[in-house]
Amino acid sequence: MRKIIIQAPSGIAAILEEKLRHAYEVKVEVITDNPKAICQIMANKQRKWVTICRFASDENIKDIITMFEVNFLLRK
């Protein structure tokens, strides 16, 4: 199974984990709920953690998932 780490505030991280856990082994790292916080999703590619996408904490969940899926496929 492919492994990913979601670094985001607790509300967003929970939603993303719920949507992505069927296809990935998800680990969540909760960061402080700050409007200027940079959130990211990282994946384990060839035994190294690589940032797949970065997003703001107020971005649309659908857009975050689309950005992640496209970037994940491009980094294969």
All heavy atoms as a GROMACS GRO file, in nm:
protein
  618
    1MET      N    1   0.084  -0.119   0.000
    1MET     CA    2   0.000   0.000   0.000
    1MET      C    3   0.088   0.124   0.000
    1MET      O    4   0.192   0.128   0.063
    1MET     CB    5  -0.092  -0.002   0.121
    1MET     CG    6  -0.169   0.124   0.136
    1MET     SD    7  -0.342   0.127   0.181
    1MET     CE    8  -0.419  -0.013   0.121
    2ARG      N    9   0.044   0.227  -0.069
    2ARG     CA   10   0.119   0.351  -0.077
    2ARG      C   11   0.098   0.432   0.051
    2ARG      O   12  -0.014   0.442   0.102
    2ARG     CB   13   0.074   0.431  -0.198
    2ARG     CG   14   0.098   0.351  -0.326
    2ARG     CD   15   0.037   0.417  -0.444
    2ARG     NE   16  -0.108   0.399  -0.436
    2ARG     CZ   17  -0.191   0.431  -0.533
    2ARG    NH1   18  -0.146   0.482  -0.643
    2ARG    NH2   19  -0.320   0.412  -0.519
    3LYS      N   20   0.204   0.489   0.103
    3LYS     CA   21   0.198   0.562   0.229
    3LYS      C   22   0.202   0.711   0.204
    3LYS      O   23   0.280   0.758   0.121
    3LYS     CB   24   0.317   0.524   0.318
    3LYS     CG   25   0.318   0.379   0.358
    3LYS     CD   26   0.437   0.349   0.445
    3LYS     CE   27   0.440   0.200   0.478
    3LYS     NZ   28   0.549   0.167   0.569
    4ILE      N   29   0.116   0.785   0.278
    4ILE     CA   30   0.117   0.931   0.271
    4ILE      C   31   0.107   0.989   0.411
    4ILE      O   32   0.059   0.924   0.504
    4ILE     CB   33   0.003   0.987   0.183
    4ILE    CG1   34  -0.134   0.951   0.240
    4ILE    CG2   35   0.016   0.941   0.039
    4ILE    CD1   36  -0.249   1.022   0.169
    5ILE      N   37   0.155   1.112   0.425
    5ILE     CA   38   0.144   1.188   0.550
    5ILE      C   39   0.068   1.316   0.517
    5ILE      O   40   0.104   1.387   0.423
    5ILE     CB   41   0.282   1.225   0.608
    5ILE    CG1   42   0.358   1.100   0.650
    5ILE    CG2   43   0.266   1.319   0.728
    5ILE    CD1   44   0.499   1.129   0.701
    6ILE      N   45  -0.035   1.345   0.595
    6ILE     CA   46  -0.111   1.468   0.580
    6ILE      C   47  -0.074   1.559   0.696
    6ILE      O   48  -0.092   1.522   0.812
    6ILE     CB   49  -0.262   1.441   0.581
    6ILE    CG1   50  -0.300   1.348   0.466
    6ILE    CG2   51  -0.341   1.571   0.576
    6ILE    CD1   52  -0.443   1.298   0.470
    7GLN      N   53  -0.022   1.677   0.665
    7GLN     CA   54   0.010   1.776   0.768
    7GLN      C   55  -0.087   1.892   0.750
    7GLN      O   56  -0.074   1.970   0.656
    7GLN     CB   57   0.154   1.825   0.754
    7GLN     CG   58   0.255   1.716   0.777
    7GLN     CD   59   0.397   1.762   0.753
    7GLN    OE1   60   0.422   1.854   0.677
    7GLN    NE2   61   0.492   1.696   0.818
    8ALA      N   62  -0.185   1.902   0.841
    8ALA     CA   63  -0.289   2.003   0.830
    8ALA      C   64  -0.358   2.019   0.966
    8ALA      O   65  -0.341   1.936   1.054
    8ALA     CB   66  -0.391   1.960   0.724
    9PRO      N   67  -0.439   2.127   0.981
    9PRO     CA   68  -0.519   2.140   1.103
    9PRO      C   69  -0.615   2.022   1.117
    9PRO      O   70  -0.651   1.957   1.018
    9PRO     CB   71  -0.595   2.272   1.081
    9PRO     CG   72  -0.512   2.348   0.985
    9PRO     CD   73  -0.448   2.245   0.896
   10SER      N   74  -0.659   1.996   1.237
   10SER     CA   75  -0.734   1.873   1.268
   10SER      C   76  -0.860   1.855   1.182
   10SER      O   77  -0.888   1.744   1.138
   10SER     CB   78  -0.771   1.869   1.415
   10SER     OG   79  -0.851   1.981   1.449
   11GLY      N   80  -0.937   1.960   1.156
   11GLY     CA   81  -1.060   1.947   1.078
   11GLY      C   82  -1.033   1.904   0.935
   11GLY      O   83  -1.096   1.811   0.882
   12ILE      N   84  -0.940   1.969   0.870
   12ILE     CA   85  -0.905   1.936   0.731
   12ILE      C   86  -0.839   1.800   0.724
   12ILE      O   87  -0.867   1.720   0.634
   12ILE     CB   88  -0.812   2.044   0.673
   12ILE    CG1   89  -0.885   2.178   0.667
   12ILE    CG2   90  -0.762   2.006   0.535
   12ILE    CD1   91  -0.796   2.294   0.636
   13ALA      N   92  -0.749   1.772   0.817
   13ALA     CA   93  -0.679   1.644   0.818
   13ALA      C   94  -0.776   1.527   0.831
   13ALA      O   95  -0.760   1.426   0.763
   13ALA     CB   96  -0.576   1.641   0.931
   14ALA      N   97  -0.878   1.542   0.913
   14ALA     CA   98  -0.976   1.435   0.931
   14ALA      C   99  -1.055   1.409   0.803
   14ALA      O  100  -1.078   1.294   0.765
   14ALA     CB  101  -1.070   1.469   1.046
   15ILE      N  102  -1.094   1.515   0.735
   15ILE     CA  103  -1.169   1.500   0.610
   15ILE      C  104  -1.082   1.436   0.503
   15ILE      O  105  -1.125   1.343   0.434
   15ILE     CB  106  -1.221   1.637   0.561
   15ILE    CG1  107  -1.325   1.691   0.660
   15ILE    CG2  108  -1.281   1.626   0.422
   15ILE    CD1  109  -1.362   1.836   0.636
   16LEU      N  110  -0.958   1.483   0.490
   16LEU     CA  111  -0.869   1.426   0.389
   16LEU      C  112  -0.837   1.280   0.420
   16LEU      O  113  -0.831   1.198   0.329
   16LEU     CB  114  -0.740   1.508   0.381
   16LEU     CG  115  -0.753   1.645   0.317
   16LEU    CD1  116  -0.623   1.723   0.331
   16LEU    CD2  117  -0.792   1.634   0.171
   17GLU      N  118  -0.817   1.249   0.547
   17GLU     CA  119  -0.789   1.110   0.584
   17GLU      C  120  -0.907   1.020   0.546
   17GLU      O  121  -0.888   0.912   0.491
   17GLU     CB  122  -0.762   1.099   0.734
   17GLU     CG  123  -0.735   0.958   0.779
   17GLU     CD  124  -0.716   0.945   0.928
   17GLU    OE1  125  -0.752   1.040   1.002
   17GLU    OE2  126  -0.667   0.840   0.972
   18GLU      N  127  -1.026   1.066   0.573
   18GLU     CA  128  -1.146   0.988   0.542
   18GLU      C  129  -1.157   0.962   0.391
   18GLU      O  130  -1.190   0.853   0.348
   18GLU     CB  131  -1.270   1.062   0.591
   18GLU     CG  132  -1.400   0.991   0.565
   18GLU     CD  133  -1.415   0.864   0.647
   18GLU    OE1  134  -1.362   0.859   0.758
   18GLU    OE2  135  -1.480   0.771   0.598
   19LYS      N  136  -1.125   1.062   0.310
   19LYS     CA  137  -1.139   1.049   0.165
   19LYS      C  138  -1.026   0.968   0.101
   19LYS      O  139  -1.046   0.905  -0.002
   19LYS     CB  140  -1.144   1.187   0.101
   19LYS     CG  141  -1.261   1.270   0.152
   19LYS     CD  142  -1.338   1.326   0.039
   19LYS     CE  143  -1.450   1.411   0.092
   19LYS     NZ  144  -1.576   1.377   0.036
   20LEU      N  145  -0.907   0.970   0.160
   20LEU     CA  146  -0.790   0.908   0.097
   20LEU      C  147  -0.752   0.773   0.156
   20LEU      O  148  -0.671   0.702   0.098
   20LEU     CB  149  -0.670   1.003   0.104
   20LEU     CG  150  -0.683   1.134   0.028
   20LEU    CD1  151  -0.564   1.225   0.058
   20LEU    CD2  152  -0.693   1.109  -0.121
   21ARG      N  153  -0.809   0.735   0.268
   21ARG     CA  154  -0.763   0.613   0.336
   21ARG      C  155  -0.797   0.484   0.262
   21ARG      O  156  -0.736   0.381   0.287
   21ARG     CB  157  -0.815   0.607   0.478
   21ARG     CG  158  -0.962   0.584   0.489
   21ARG     CD  159  -1.003   0.582   0.634
   21ARG     NE  160  -1.149   0.583   0.640
   21ARG     CZ  161  -1.217   0.532   0.737
   21ARG    NH1  162  -1.153   0.476   0.838
   21ARG    NH2  163  -1.347   0.537   0.737
   22HIS      N  164  -0.893   0.487   0.171
   22HIS     CA  165  -0.926   0.364   0.098
   22HIS      C  166  -0.818   0.328  -0.004
   22HIS      O  167  -0.805   0.213  -0.042
   22HIS     CB  168  -1.063   0.377   0.030
   22HIS     CG  169  -1.066   0.475  -0.082
   22HIS    ND1  170  -1.079   0.610  -0.061
   22HIS    CD2  171  -1.054   0.457  -0.215
   22HIS    CE1  172  -1.077   0.671  -0.178
   22HIS    NE2  173  -1.062   0.582  -0.274
   23ALA      N  174  -0.739   0.426  -0.048
   23ALA     CA  175  -0.637   0.400  -0.150
   23ALA      C  176  -0.494   0.412  -0.097
   23ALA      O  177  -0.400   0.367  -0.164
   23ALA     CB  178  -0.654   0.497  -0.267
   24TYR      N  179  -0.478   0.471   0.020
   24TYR     CA  180  -0.344   0.497   0.075
   24TYR      C  181  -0.340   0.461   0.223
   24TYR      O  182  -0.441   0.467   0.292
   24TYR     CB  183  -0.307   0.646   0.059
   24TYR     CG  184  -0.317   0.696  -0.081
   24TYR    CD1  185  -0.431   0.762  -0.126
   24TYR    CD2  186  -0.213   0.677  -0.171
   24TYR    CE1  187  -0.441   0.808  -0.256
   24TYR    CE2  188  -0.222   0.724  -0.301
   24TYR     CZ  189  -0.336   0.788  -0.342
   24TYR     OH  190  -0.346   0.833  -0.472
   25GLU      N  191  -0.221   0.432   0.270
   25GLU     CA  192  -0.198   0.417   0.413
   25GLU      C  193  -0.167   0.557   0.465
   25GLU      O  194  -0.063   0.613   0.434
   25GLU     CB  195  -0.082   0.323   0.439
   25GLU     CG  196  -0.056   0.296   0.584
   25GLU     CD  197   0.059   0.200   0.606
   25GLU    OE1  198   0.078   0.109   0.524
   25GLU    OE2  199   0.130   0.219   0.706
   26VAL      N  200  -0.258   0.613   0.543
   26VAL     CA  201  -0.252   0.754   0.580
   26VAL      C  202  -0.202   0.772   0.723
   26VAL      O  203  -0.248   0.704   0.815
   26VAL     CB  204  -0.392   0.819   0.567
   26VAL    CG1  205  -0.389   0.965   0.608
   26VAL    CG2  206  -0.444   0.805   0.426
   27LYS      N  207  -0.109   0.865   0.739
   27LYS     CA  208  -0.065   0.909   0.871
   27LYS      C  209  -0.096   1.058   0.879
   27LYS      O  210  -0.072   1.131   0.783
   27LYS     CB  211   0.085   0.884   0.889
   27LYS     CG  212   0.137   0.928   1.024
   27LYS     CD  213   0.285   0.903   1.038
   27LYS     CE  214   0.336   0.959   1.168
   27LYS     NZ  215   0.481   0.960   1.175
   28VAL      N  216  -0.149   1.103   0.991
   28VAL     CA  217  -0.188   1.243   1.006
   28VAL      C  218  -0.098   1.310   1.108
   28VAL      O  219  -0.075   1.256   1.217
   28VAL     CB  220  -0.336   1.254   1.049
   28VAL    CG1  221  -0.373   1.398   1.078
   28VAL    CG2  222  -0.427   1.195   0.944
   29GLU      N  223  -0.047   1.428   1.072
   29GLU     CA  224   0.026   1.513   1.166
   29GLU      C  225  -0.051   1.644   1.176
   29GLU      O  226  -0.059   1.720   1.080
   29GLU     CB  227   0.168   1.538   1.116
   29GLU     CG  228   0.254   1.413   1.115
   29GLU     CD  229   0.396   1.438   1.065
   29GLU    OE1  230   0.432   1.554   1.035
   29GLU    OE2  231   0.470   1.340   1.057
   30VAL      N  232  -0.110   1.666   1.292
   30VAL     CA  233  -0.192   1.785   1.313
   30VAL      C  234  -0.103   1.905   1.341
   30VAL      O  235  -0.013   1.898   1.425
   30VAL     CB  236  -0.292   1.762   1.429
   30VAL    CG1  237  -0.373   1.887   1.456
   30VAL    CG2  238  -0.383   1.645   1.398
   31ILE      N  239  -0.128   2.015   1.269
   31ILE     CA  240  -0.055   2.140   1.294
   31ILE      C  241  -0.154   2.241   1.353
   31ILE      O  242  -0.275   2.220   1.350
   31ILE     CB  243   0.011   2.194   1.164
   31ILE    CG1  244  -0.094   2.222   1.057
   31ILE    CG2  245   0.115   2.097   1.112
   31ILE    CD1  246  -0.037   2.290   0.933
   32THR      N  247  -0.101   2.351   1.404
   32THR     CA  248  -0.186   2.451   1.467
   32THR      C  249  -0.280   2.513   1.365
   32THR      O  250  -0.247   2.526   1.247
   32THR     CB  251  -0.102   2.562   1.531
   32THR    OG1  252  -0.019   2.621   1.431
   32THR    CG2  253  -0.015   2.506   1.642
   33ASP      N  254  -0.397   2.551   1.411
   33ASP     CA  255  -0.498   2.610   1.323
   33ASP      C  256  -0.469   2.758   1.306
   33ASP      O  257  -0.523   2.842   1.376
   33ASP     CB  258  -0.638   2.588   1.382
   33ASP     CG  259  -0.747   2.617   1.282
   33ASP    OD1  260  -0.715   2.636   1.163
   33ASP    OD2  261  -0.864   2.620   1.322
   34ASN      N  262  -0.382   2.789   1.212
   34ASN     CA  263  -0.339   2.925   1.183
   34ASN      C  264  -0.372   2.954   1.037
   34ASN      O  265  -0.339   2.875   0.950
   34ASN     CB  266  -0.187   2.934   1.208
   34ASN     CG  267  -0.132   3.072   1.183
   34ASN    OD1  268  -0.201   3.163   1.140
   34ASN    ND2  269  -0.005   3.088   1.212
   35PRO      N  270  -0.436   3.068   1.007
   35PRO     CA  271  -0.472   3.098   0.868
   35PRO      C  272  -0.350   3.106   0.775
   35PRO      O  273  -0.362   3.084   0.655
   35PRO     CB  274  -0.541   3.234   0.874
   35PRO     CG  275  -0.571   3.258   1.017
   35PRO     CD  276  -0.484   3.170   1.099
   36LYS      N  277  -0.233   3.133   0.829
   36LYS     CA  278  -0.112   3.142   0.747
   36LYS      C  279  -0.034   3.012   0.744
   36LYS      O  280   0.074   3.006   0.686
   36LYS     CB  281  -0.023   3.255   0.799
   36LYS     CG  282  -0.087   3.391   0.783
   36LYS     CD  283   0.008   3.499   0.826
   36LYS     CE  284  -0.058   3.634   0.806
   36LYS     NZ  285   0.029   3.744   0.841
   37ALA      N  286  -0.087   2.909   0.805
   37ALA     CA  287  -0.018   2.779   0.809
   37ALA      C  288  -0.015   2.717   0.670
   37ALA      O  289  -0.112   2.723   0.595
   37ALA     CB  290  -0.087   2.686   0.906
   38ILE      N  291   0.098   2.658   0.637
   38ILE     CA  292   0.113   2.588   0.510
   38ILE      C  293   0.092   2.440   0.537
   38ILE      O  294   0.165   2.378   0.613
   38ILE     CB  295   0.251   2.613   0.448
   38ILE    CG1  296   0.268   2.760   0.418
   38ILE    CG2  297   0.268   2.529   0.323
   38ILE    CD1  298   0.405   2.798   0.368
   39CYS      N  299  -0.010   2.386   0.474
   39CYS     CA  300  -0.042   2.244   0.489
   39CYS      C  301   0.019   2.169   0.372
   39CYS      O  302   0.043   2.226   0.266
   39CYS     CB  303  -0.193   2.225   0.488
   39CYS     SG  304  -0.280   2.331   0.604
   40GLN      N  305   0.044   2.041   0.390
   40GLN     CA  306   0.100   1.962   0.281
   40GLN      C  307   0.066   1.816   0.294
   40GLN      O  308   0.030   1.768   0.400
   40GLN     CB  309   0.251   1.981   0.273
   40GLN     CG  310   0.329   1.933   0.392
   40GLN     CD  311   0.478   1.962   0.376
   40GLN    OE1  312   0.522   2.018   0.277
   40GLN    NE2  313   0.555   1.924   0.473
   41ILE      N  314   0.077   1.749   0.180
   41ILE     CA  315   0.062   1.603   0.176
   41ILE      C  316   0.192   1.549   0.118
   41ILE      O  317   0.236   1.594   0.011
   41ILE     CB  318  -0.057   1.560   0.088
   41ILE    CG1  319  -0.187   1.619   0.143
   41ILE    CG2  320  -0.065   1.407   0.084
   41ILE    CD1  321  -0.309   1.589   0.059
   42MET      N  322   0.252   1.456   0.190
   42MET     CA  323   0.378   1.395   0.148
   42MET      C  324   0.356   1.248   0.121
   42MET      O  325   0.270   1.185   0.182
   42MET     CB  326   0.484   1.414   0.257
   42MET     CG  327   0.512   1.560   0.289
   42MET     SD  328   0.614   1.582   0.435
   42MET     CE  329   0.763   1.502   0.387
   43ALA      N  330   0.436   1.193   0.028
   43ALA     CA  331   0.425   1.051  -0.004
   43ALA      C  332   0.562   0.987   0.002
   43ALA      O  333   0.664   1.053  -0.021
   43ALA     CB  334   0.365   1.032  -0.143
   44ASN      N  335   0.564   0.859   0.030
   44ASN     CA  336   0.688   0.785   0.038
   44ASN      C  337   0.718   0.730  -0.103
   44ASN      O  338   0.654   0.637  -0.149
   44ASN     CB  339   0.675   0.670   0.138
   44ASN     CG  340   0.808   0.613   0.176
   44ASN    OD1  341   0.908   0.640   0.115
   44ASN    ND2  342   0.806   0.532   0.280
   45LYS      N  343   0.813   0.792  -0.169
   45LYS     CA  344   0.853   0.751  -0.304
   45LYS      C  345   0.999   0.706  -0.299
   45LYS      O  346   1.087   0.782  -0.262
   45LYS     CB  347   0.842   0.870  -0.402
   45LYS     CG  348   0.702   0.919  -0.423
   45LYS     CD  349   0.633   0.828  -0.518
   45LYS     CE  350   0.504   0.892  -0.566
   45LYS     NZ  351   0.446   0.821  -0.674
   46GLN      N  352   1.022   0.583  -0.333
   46GLN     CA  353   1.156   0.524  -0.335
   46GLN      C  354   1.229   0.547  -0.204
   46GLN      O  355   1.343   0.592  -0.199
   46GLN     CB  356   1.236   0.578  -0.453
   46GLN     CG  357   1.173   0.544  -0.585
   46GLN     CD  358   1.243   0.610  -0.702
   46GLN    OE1  359   1.330   0.693  -0.685
   46GLN    NE2  360   1.203   0.572  -0.821
   47ARG      N  361   1.157   0.520  -0.095
   47ARG     CA  362   1.209   0.528   0.043
   47ARG      C  363   1.246   0.668   0.089
   47ARG      O  364   1.322   0.686   0.184
   47ARG     CB  365   1.327   0.434   0.060
   47ARG     CG  366   1.289   0.290   0.036
   47ARG     CD  367   1.400   0.198   0.062
   47ARG     NE  368   1.359   0.065   0.022
   47ARG     CZ  369   1.418  -0.044   0.060
   47ARG    NH1  370   1.523  -0.037   0.138
   47ARG    NH2  371   1.374  -0.160   0.018
   48LYS      N  372   1.196   0.770   0.021
   48LYS     CA  373   1.216   0.910   0.063
   48LYS      C  374   1.080   0.978   0.068
   48LYS      O  375   0.995   0.952  -0.015
   48LYS     CB  376   1.306   0.984  -0.036
   48LYS     CG  377   1.449   0.938  -0.030
   48LYS     CD  378   1.548   1.009  -0.119
   48LYS     CE  379   1.501   1.118  -0.206
   48LYS     NZ  380   1.602   1.170  -0.295
   49TRP      N  381   1.059   1.064   0.168
   49TRP     CA  382   0.935   1.139   0.177
   49TRP      C  383   0.944   1.261   0.087
   49TRP      O  384   1.033   1.344   0.102
   49TRP     CB  385   0.907   1.180   0.321
   49TRP     CG  386   0.866   1.063   0.404
   49TRP    CD1  387   0.945   0.993   0.490
   49TRP    CD2  388   0.739   0.999   0.404
   49TRP    NE1  389   0.874   0.889   0.545
   49TRP    CE2  390   0.746   0.891   0.493
   49TRP    CE3  391   0.619   1.022   0.338
   49TRP    CZ2  392   0.639   0.807   0.519
   49TRP    CZ3  393   0.512   0.939   0.363
   49TRP    CH2  394   0.522   0.832   0.453
   50VAL      N  395   0.851   1.270  -0.007
   50VAL     CA  396   0.849   1.377  -0.106
   50VAL      C  397   0.718   1.454  -0.090
   50VAL      O  398   0.611   1.395  -0.078
   50VAL     CB  399   0.856   1.318  -0.249
   50VAL    CG1  400   0.848   1.426  -0.353
   50VAL    CG2  401   0.981   1.234  -0.265
   51THR      N  402   0.727   1.588  -0.094
   51THR     CA  403   0.606   1.669  -0.087
   51THR      C  404   0.532   1.659  -0.219
   51THR      O  405   0.587   1.690  -0.325
   51THR     CB  406   0.641   1.817  -0.057
   51THR    OG1  407   0.710   1.823   0.068
   51THR    CG2  408   0.516   1.902  -0.052
   52ILE      N  409   0.408   1.615  -0.213
   52ILE     CA  410   0.326   1.600  -0.333
   52ILE      C  411   0.249   1.729  -0.362
   52ILE      O  412   0.243   1.775  -0.474
   52ILE     CB  413   0.227   1.482  -0.320
   52ILE    CG1  414   0.305   1.352  -0.297
   52ILE    CG2  415   0.139   1.471  -0.442
   52ILE    CD1  416   0.396   1.310  -0.410
   53CYS      N  417   0.189   1.788  -0.259
   53CYS     CA  418   0.118   1.914  -0.279
   53CYS      C  419   0.115   1.994  -0.149
   53CYS      O  420   0.117   1.939  -0.041
   53CYS     CB  421  -0.022   1.892  -0.333
   53CYS     SG  422  -0.135   1.813  -0.219
   54ARG      N  423   0.112   2.125  -0.167
   54ARG     CA  424   0.097   2.219  -0.055
   54ARG      C  425  -0.029   2.299  -0.079
   54ARG      O  426  -0.062   2.331  -0.193
   54ARG     CB  427   0.217   2.312  -0.047
   54ARG     CG  428   0.340   2.242   0.000
   54ARG     CD  429   0.450   2.339   0.030
   54ARG     NE  430   0.560   2.263   0.088
   54ARG     CZ  431   0.684   2.301   0.087
   54ARG    NH1  432   0.716   2.417   0.033
   54ARG    NH2  433   0.777   2.226   0.141
   55PHE      N  434  -0.095   2.335   0.030
   55PHE     CA  435  -0.221   2.406   0.017
   55PHE      C  436  -0.247   2.490   0.141
   55PHE      O  437  -0.190   2.465   0.247
   55PHE     CB  438  -0.336   2.308  -0.009
   55PHE     CG  439  -0.348   2.199   0.094
   55PHE    CD1  440  -0.429   2.213   0.204
   55PHE    CD2  441  -0.275   2.082   0.081
   55PHE    CE1  442  -0.439   2.113   0.299
   55PHE    CE2  443  -0.285   1.980   0.175
   55PHE     CZ  444  -0.367   1.996   0.284
   56ALA      N  445  -0.333   2.589   0.126
   56ALA     CA  446  -0.373   2.673   0.238
   56ALA      C  447  -0.484   2.603   0.316
   56ALA      O  448  -0.557   2.520   0.262
   56ALA     CB  449  -0.423   2.808   0.187
   57SER      N  450  -0.496   2.637   0.442
   57SER     CA  451  -0.594   2.569   0.526
   57SER      C  452  -0.738   2.607   0.491
   57SER      O  453  -0.831   2.539   0.534
   57SER     CB  454  -0.568   2.600   0.674
   57SER     OG  455  -0.575   2.740   0.696
   58ASP      N  456  -0.757   2.710   0.410
   58ASP     CA  457  -0.894   2.750   0.373
   58ASP      C  458  -0.931   2.710   0.230
   58ASP      O  459  -1.031   2.754   0.178
   58ASP     CB  460  -0.912   2.900   0.392
   58ASP     CG  461  -0.817   2.983   0.308
   58ASP    OD1  462  -0.724   2.926   0.247
   58ASP    OD2  463  -0.836   3.106   0.302
   59GLU      N  464  -0.850   2.623   0.168
   59GLU     CA  465  -0.880   2.579   0.032
   59GLU      C  466  -0.992   2.476   0.030
   59GLU      O  467  -1.014   2.406   0.128
   59GLU     CB  468  -0.754   2.518  -0.032
   59GLU     CG  469  -0.701   2.605  -0.144
   59GLU     CD  470  -0.582   2.543  -0.212
   59GLU    OE1  471  -0.471   2.564  -0.164
   59GLU    OE2  472  -0.604   2.474  -0.313
   60ASN      N  473  -1.056   2.464  -0.084
   60ASN     CA  474  -1.166   2.369  -0.104
   60ASN      C  475  -1.110   2.226  -0.101
   60ASN      O  476  -1.010   2.196  -0.165
   60ASN     CB  477  -1.233   2.399  -0.238
   60ASN     CG  478  -1.354   2.315  -0.263
   60ASN    OD1  479  -1.379   2.216  -0.195
   60ASN    ND2  480  -1.430   2.354  -0.362
   61ILE      N  481  -1.177   2.137  -0.029
   61ILE     CA  482  -1.132   1.997  -0.014
   61ILE      C  483  -1.124   1.927  -0.149
   61ILE      O  484  -1.030   1.853  -0.177
   61ILE     CB  485  -1.224   1.920   0.082
   61ILE    CG1  486  -1.220   1.980   0.221
   61ILE    CG2  487  -1.188   1.772   0.086
   61ILE    CD1  488  -1.087   1.971   0.292
   62LYS      N  489  -1.223   1.950  -0.234
   62LYS     CA  490  -1.223   1.888  -0.367
   62LYS      C  491  -1.099   1.929  -0.447
   62LYS      O  492  -1.038   1.847  -0.515
   62LYS     CB  493  -1.349   1.930  -0.443
   62LYS     CG  494  -1.439   1.818  -0.480
   62LYS     CD  495  -1.557   1.873  -0.556
   62LYS     CE  496  -1.637   1.756  -0.608
   62LYS     NZ  497  -1.755   1.796  -0.679
   63ASP      N  498  -1.063   2.057  -0.439
   63ASP     CA  499  -0.946   2.106  -0.510
   63ASP      C  500  -0.817   2.045  -0.455
   63ASP      O  501  -0.726   2.012  -0.530
   63ASP     CB  502  -0.937   2.259  -0.502
   63ASP     CG  503  -1.049   2.328  -0.577
   63ASP    OD1  504  -1.112   2.263  -0.664
   63ASP    OD2  505  -1.075   2.447  -0.548
   64ILE      N  506  -0.810   2.028  -0.325
   64ILE     CA  507  -0.692   1.968  -0.262
   64ILE      C  508  -0.675   1.823  -0.309
   64ILE      O  509  -0.566   1.781  -0.347
   64ILE     CB  510  -0.703   1.973  -0.108
   64ILE    CG1  511  -0.702   2.117  -0.059
   64ILE    CG2  512  -0.589   1.894  -0.044
   64ILE    CD1  513  -0.740   2.133   0.087
   65ILE      N  514  -0.784   1.748  -0.309
   65ILE     CA  515  -0.776   1.607  -0.351
   65ILE      C  516  -0.739   1.596  -0.498
   65ILE      O  517  -0.655   1.513  -0.535
   65ILE     CB  518  -0.910   1.535  -0.320
   65ILE    CG1  519  -0.926   1.525  -0.169
   65ILE    CG2  520  -0.915   1.398  -0.386
   65ILE    CD1  521  -1.060   1.474  -0.124
   66THR      N  522  -0.796   1.681  -0.582
   66THR     CA  523  -0.762   1.679  -0.725
   66THR      C  524  -0.615   1.713  -0.745
   66THR      O  525  -0.546   1.645  -0.821
   66THR     CB  526  -0.850   1.779  -0.802
   66THR    OG1  527  -0.987   1.743  -0.784
   66THR    CG2  528  -0.816   1.779  -0.951
   67MET      N  529  -0.567   1.817  -0.677
   67MET     CA  530  -0.427   1.857  -0.689
   67MET      C  531  -0.335   1.743  -0.642
   67MET      O  532  -0.235   1.713  -0.707
   67MET     CB  533  -0.402   1.983  -0.604
   67MET     CG  534  -0.261   2.034  -0.605
   67MET     SD  535  -0.236   2.191  -0.520
   67MET     CE  536  -0.339   2.180  -0.378
   68PHE      N  537  -0.371   1.677  -0.532
   68PHE     CA  538  -0.291   1.567  -0.482
   68PHE      C  539  -0.286   1.452  -0.582
   68PHE      O  540  -0.178   1.400  -0.612
   68PHE     CB  541  -0.346   1.515  -0.348
   68PHE     CG  542  -0.290   1.384  -0.307
   68PHE    CD1  543  -0.161   1.374  -0.260
   68PHE    CD2  544  -0.365   1.268  -0.319
   68PHE    CE1  545  -0.108   1.251  -0.225
   68PHE    CE2  546  -0.313   1.145  -0.283
   68PHE     CZ  547  -0.184   1.138  -0.236
   69GLU      N  548  -0.401   1.412  -0.634
   69GLU     CA  549  -0.405   1.298  -0.725
   69GLU      C  550  -0.326   1.325  -0.854
   69GLU      O  551  -0.254   1.238  -0.901
   69GLU     CB  552  -0.550   1.262  -0.758
   69GLU     CG  553  -0.621   1.200  -0.639
   69GLU     CD  554  -0.769   1.178  -0.659
   69GLU    OE1  555  -0.827   1.236  -0.753
   69GLU    OE2  556  -0.828   1.101  -0.581
   70VAL      N  557  -0.339   1.444  -0.909
   70VAL     CA  558  -0.265   1.478  -1.031
   70VAL      C  559  -0.115   1.480  -1.004
   70VAL      O  560  -0.037   1.421  -1.079
   70VAL     CB  561  -0.314   1.614  -1.087
   70VAL    CG1  562  -0.221   1.665  -1.196
   70VAL    CG2  563  -0.455   1.602  -1.139
   71ASN      N  564  -0.075   1.546  -0.897
   71ASN     CA  565   0.068   1.554  -0.865
   71ASN      C  566   0.126   1.418  -0.830
   71ASN      O  567   0.240   1.388  -0.863
   71ASN     CB  568   0.093   1.652  -0.751
   71ASN     CG  569   0.074   1.795  -0.793
   71ASN    OD1  570   0.071   1.826  -0.913
   71ASN    ND2  571   0.057   1.883  -0.697
   72PHE      N  572   0.047   1.334  -0.763
   72PHE     CA  573   0.095   1.200  -0.728
   72PHE      C  574   0.123   1.118  -0.854
   72PHE      O  575   0.224   1.050  -0.863
   72PHE     CB  576  -0.009   1.128  -0.640
   72PHE     CG  577   0.043   1.001  -0.580
   72PHE    CD1  578   0.115   1.003  -0.462
   72PHE    CD2  579   0.020   0.877  -0.641
   72PHE    CE1  580   0.163   0.886  -0.405
   72PHE    CE2  581   0.067   0.760  -0.584
   72PHE     CZ  582   0.138   0.766  -0.467
   73LEU      N  583   0.034   1.127  -0.951
   73LEU     CA  584   0.054   1.055  -1.078
   73LEU      C  585   0.174   1.109  -1.155
   73LEU      O  586   0.247   1.034  -1.220
   73LEU     CB  587  -0.072   1.062  -1.164
   73LEU     CG  588  -0.190   0.982  -1.111
   73LEU    CD1  589  -0.313   1.008  -1.198
   73LEU    CD2  590  -0.158   0.835  -1.104
   74LEU      N  591   0.195   1.240  -1.148
   74LEU     CA  592   0.309   1.300  -1.220
   74LEU      C  593   0.443   1.261  -1.157
   74LEU      O  594   0.544   1.257  -1.225
   74LEU     CB  595   0.296   1.452  -1.221
   74LEU     CG  596   0.188   1.510  -1.310
   74LEU    CD1  597   0.178   1.660  -1.291
   74LEU    CD2  598   0.214   1.476  -1.455
   75ARG      N  599   0.443   1.233  -1.029
   75ARG     CA  600   0.569   1.201  -0.960
   75ARG      C  601   0.603   1.054  -0.961
   75ARG      O  602   0.699   1.012  -0.897
   75ARG     CB  603   0.561   1.247  -0.814
   75ARG     CG  604   0.538   1.394  -0.803
   75ARG     CD  605   0.637   1.454  -0.717
   75ARG     NE  606   0.609   1.597  -0.712
   75ARG     CZ  607   0.691   1.681  -0.659
   75ARG    NH1  608   0.802   1.640  -0.605
   75ARG    NH2  609   0.663   1.808  -0.658
   76LYS      N  610   0.530   0.971  -1.031
   76LYS     CA  611   0.557   0.827  -1.036
   76LYS      C  612   0.691   0.797  -1.096
   76LYS      O  613   0.742   0.849  -1.182
   76LYS     CB  614   0.449   0.754  -1.114
   76LYS     CG  615   0.340   0.708  -1.025
   76LYS     CD  616   0.252   0.613  -1.098
   76LYS     CE  617   0.158   0.548  -1.000
   76LYS     NZ  618   0.066   0.460  -1.061
   0.00000   0.00000   0.00000
